[in-house]
């Protein structure tokens, strides 16, 4: 008898996607901030 899994299953690909999205967001924010500093500062 199997117990059905509830909710979202967190596979390793999910963690890879989250890590990649966080890395991409960090790089995007940093590049935008540096561009703003170069332009206005």
N, C-alpha and C positions, 0 to 999 in steps of 0.2 A: 504493500500500500504506500503510495507516494503522497507526500504533502505538497499541494500546489504552492508555487512561489507567488508571493503577493508583491505588487508594486513593480518598480523598475529593477531589473537585474543589472548589477554593476560589473561589467566585464573589464578586462584590462584595456580594451580599445576605448572604453568610456573615459578611463583615467588619462589615456594618451590624448584623447580629444580635448579634455578639460585643460590638461597641461599645455597643449599646443595653443589653445585659444587664449589662455592667460599670458603665455609668452608673446603671442602676436599682439595682444592688447597692450602689453607693457612696451614693446618696441614701437608701436604706433604712437602711444602717448609720448614717449621719449622723443621720437623724431619730430612730432608736432611741436613739442615744447622747445626743442632746439631750433627749429625753423622760425618759431615766433621770436625767440631771443635774437637770432641773427637778423631778422627783419626789423624788429622794433627796438632792439637794444643795441 
